[in-house]
Amino acid sequence: MHDKATMAPSIQKTHPQGWYVVTVCMVAYVLSFIDRQILSLLIAPIQADLRISDTQFGLLSGLAFALFYALMGLPIASLSDSKSRPLIIAAGVAFWSLATVGCGLARNFAQLFLARVCVGAGEAALTPATYSLISDLFPKDRLGRAVAVYSLGSFLGAGIAFLVGGAVIALVSAHGVTQIGAISLSPWQLVFILVGLPGLPVALLVRQTIREPFGDGRRPSQDTPPFSAVLALLGRQRRIFVPHIAGFMLAAMALFAVLGWSPAFIMRRYGLSPAESGVWLGLVAVFAGGGGCLASGWLMDAMTRAGRANAPFLTGIVGATGTALAALPVPFAPNAPAAFALVGLAMFFASFPMPPSTAVIQIAAPPRLRSRVAAIFIFFNSLIGLAVGNGLIGYLNDHVFHSPKAVGLSMAIVMSGAGALAALILSAGAGPFARFVTAAKIPEPER
């Protein structure tokens, strides 16, 4: 049965620190995407120095990050329901920032893999705790806007990673090996250190300036339902959550693929440097990725106002279908400008699932279970969407096409296949979700 608290119109006012929290956490989210995304621009020097294959690089960009990012999500989400969320966020930011610095000290594949695992473990603290905190700071009629602003951090971070990362790579590469005491650092290692350090003052800012709206502590632990209640909800509403998790997971696979491998595709196919490709891919990530996220939210709101109770699922279907179609011509782009345009179109549609996937959880899960339902969703998104998707592209390059220049074709296969399957699976959840919303009589937000 649906929790009545989720059906009542909100009369809560925005907490005074609400938008400040969103802004600071968005800055942390930007840094998290810079730290995770910078790896894709460094593919050439890392492969040259560490002598690793595309399959191994796919593991670094996918499985290594996703492993603990997925596994730590559930316990951190449980802590977010009972402990200080600003403390959890600050600790996570500091940990992944130090782990990014550790990437710059890695001397072989195993060390870099371990450092990337630690980056994922730290970043797992941010989103569940932030969503939980935002939900207590904003009334329901403003929650979507707050989450959308926070979510833009992912595309701003990816864009900055490409834009600034390319320039930093060019700058440090001009000076060759850097000697710090007895440590010799290659340019790619120095880049990791430089992008990791800014997270430390942000962690301090979170710890010193953000406070719990409930006071020093969180809700009493006895008020938090056990995990069995989460599993019972997922079982009871399986016609909604199975298509939701599987469909949006596949849609995320396409987004991770284009973010993780488009730099390699551009640089290998068209001979651009990291700095040159970084400028254009940065603009693509900010405007196409961010624009798609905003367009998705607008489309979902417009369909909801038009009386489409299954608007989140329909929005996801539009994005997944658009991704499948837009990815097909990517490997056949005749020149770099055409490739950037096609990659941008694919990224525009691939970013659609972010707002509707969150909206389904906000609507279909009671407040006390939302952070853990979100953590389960993130678990599958990361462990399968990110790890399998990015790893599969590397595997296709090495063992099917036997050519690193085939990366565009591998991207198209994974993105189009994932998008088509996502659209098909999401269509199975649209009807049950519409019936759920109609039966629950969830009111329209005040506008």
C-alpha positions, 0 to 999 in steps of 0.5 A, a space after each residue: 500500500 502506498 504511504 499516505 505521506 507521499 500522497 498529501 499535498 506539501 505545505 512545507 516551506 523551503 528550508 533557509 539553507 536549502 539552495 545553499 545545500 544544493 549548490 555546495 553539493 552540486 559543486 561536490 558532484 561536479 568534482 566527482 565527475 571531473 575525478 571519474 571522467 578525466 581518466 577517459 582523456 588520459 587513455 593514450 599516455 596511460 596505455 603507453 606507460 602501463 602497457 595495458 589493453 583496451 579491455 583493461 582500460 575498460 575495466 579501469 573506467 567501468 568495473 574498478 569504479 563501479 565495484 565499491 560505488 555499487 556495493 557501498 551504496 546500500 550501507 551508506 543509504 542506511 546511514 543516511 536514514 539515521 546519521 549525520 548526512 553532512 558528515 557522510 558527504 564530507 567524509 566521502 568527498 575527502 576520501 575520493 579526492 585522496 584516492 584520485 591523488 592516489 591514482 597519480 601515484 600508481 605505477 602499474 595496472 593493479 595499483 591504478 585499479 585499486 585507486 579507482 576502486 577507492 574513488 568509487 567507494 568515496 563517491 558512493 557517499 554523495 548522491 544517496 545522502 544528498 538526495 535524502 538531505 534535499 528531500 527534507 529541505 524542500 517541499 514536494 512542489 520544489 523537490 524536482 527542481 532542486 534535484 534537477 539542479 544537483 543533477 546538472 553537476 554530472 554534465 558540468 563535471 564531465 564538461 569541465 573534465 574535458 575542457 579543463 582536463 585537456 588544457 591541463 594535459 597539454 600544459 603539464 605534458 609540455 614540461 615532461 616528467 615532473 620531479 617532486 623529491 624522490 618521486 618522478 611523475 609522468 604528465 598523466 600522473 600529475 593531472 590526477 593529483 591536480 584534479 584530486 586536490 580541490 576536493 579537500 577544501 570542498 569537504 571541509 566546506 561541507 563539514 563546517 557550513 552544512 547542518 542537519 535540519 533535524 539538529 545535531 543528529 538524524 532521525 532515531 534509528 527505530 524510526 527507520 524501517 528494516 531492509 526487509 521492508 525495502 525488499 517487500 516494497 520491491 516485491 509488491 510493486 515489481 511490475 513497476 520496479 523491475 522495468 524501472 531498474 532494468 530499463 533505466 539501467 540499460 539507458 544509463 549504459 548508453 550514457 556511460 558508454 558515450 562519456 567513457 569512450 567518445 574521447 578515444 573514438 575522436 582521438 583515434 579516428 580523427 587524430 585530435 590531441 587531448 586538448 583539441 578533443 577536450 574543448 569540443 567534447 566539453 562543450 558537447 557534455 555541457 550543452 548536449 548532456 545538460 540540455 538533454 537533462 533539462 529537456 527531459 524534465 520539461 517533457 516529463 512535466 508537460 506530459 504530466 500536466 497533459 494527464 499522462 500518469 506514466 510520464 516518467 516512463 514515457 520520457 525514458 522511452 523517448 530518450 532510449 529510442 532517440 539514443 538507439 537511433 542517434 548512435 547508429 551513424 556515429 562510427 561513420 562520421 566523415 570528419 571530426 565536426 560531424 562526429 562531434 555533432 553525432 556524439 552530441 545528439 546521442 548524448 542529448 538523448 542518453 541524458 534523458 533518463 536521469 530526471 524520470 528515473 529519480 521521479 519514479 522512486 520519489 513517487 512509488 516509494 515511501 519517504 523512509 525507504 526512498 534512499 535505499 530504493 535509490 541505492 539499489 537502483 544505483 547498484 544496478 546502474 553502476 555494476 551493470 550499466 557502467 561496468 558491463 557497458 564500458 568493459 564490453 566496448 573494450 572487449 569488442 575492440 580487442 577480441 572481436 574487431 581486433 583494432 583500437 580504431 574500431 571503438 566507434 563501431 563498438 560504441 554504436 553497437 553497445 549504445 544502440 543495443 542498450 537503448 533499444 532494449 531499454 525502450 522495450 523494457 520501460 514500455 512494460 512498466 508504463 501501464 502498471 505505473 499509470 495504474 498505481 498513480 491513478 489508484 493512489 490519486 497523487 495530486 499535481 504539484 502546485 505551480 
